[in-house]
Amino acid sequence: LRALERTIEVPHEGPICDLLWSDPSEFAQGWSISPRGTGWTFGADISEQFNHTNGIELVARAHQMVMQGYDWAHQKKVLTVFSAPNYCYRCKNLACIMEVDEDLRRTFLQFDRAPRKGEPYTTRGAPDYFD
């Protein structure tokens, strides 16, 4: 990971693309083709192996919308944090920021979207099919 040039436009293939677009799956082991059409899905076995190989306890990632702003996967070995509330102006999801203190304790700050000027604010929840 340290050897990858990361200050580039995201390419259409290769390790940078796969790191950005791949998502954890609670239903599969190993690697699977992603329903997004790019990247992969990976099972808990891959998370365990990756964390062990790299001497880490947690992969903190983004770039996947989750309804509560953050979501744990693979026995808390993978964490998705998503900071775009009401994604695409229609998902009604919360956003989140994770703070980590000097003792590596994590705090999650969830927030809702700000109302757009001239738009009535609604507290209606997201449809069940987004859960």
Buried (B, 14 or more C-beta within 10 A) or exposed (E): EEEEEEEEEEEEEEEBBBBBBBBBBEEBEEBBEBEEEBBBBBBBEBBBEBBEEEEEEBBEBBBBBBBEBBBEBBEEBBBBBBEBBBBEEEBBBBBBEBEEEEEEEEEEEEEBBEEEEEEEEEEEEBEEEEE
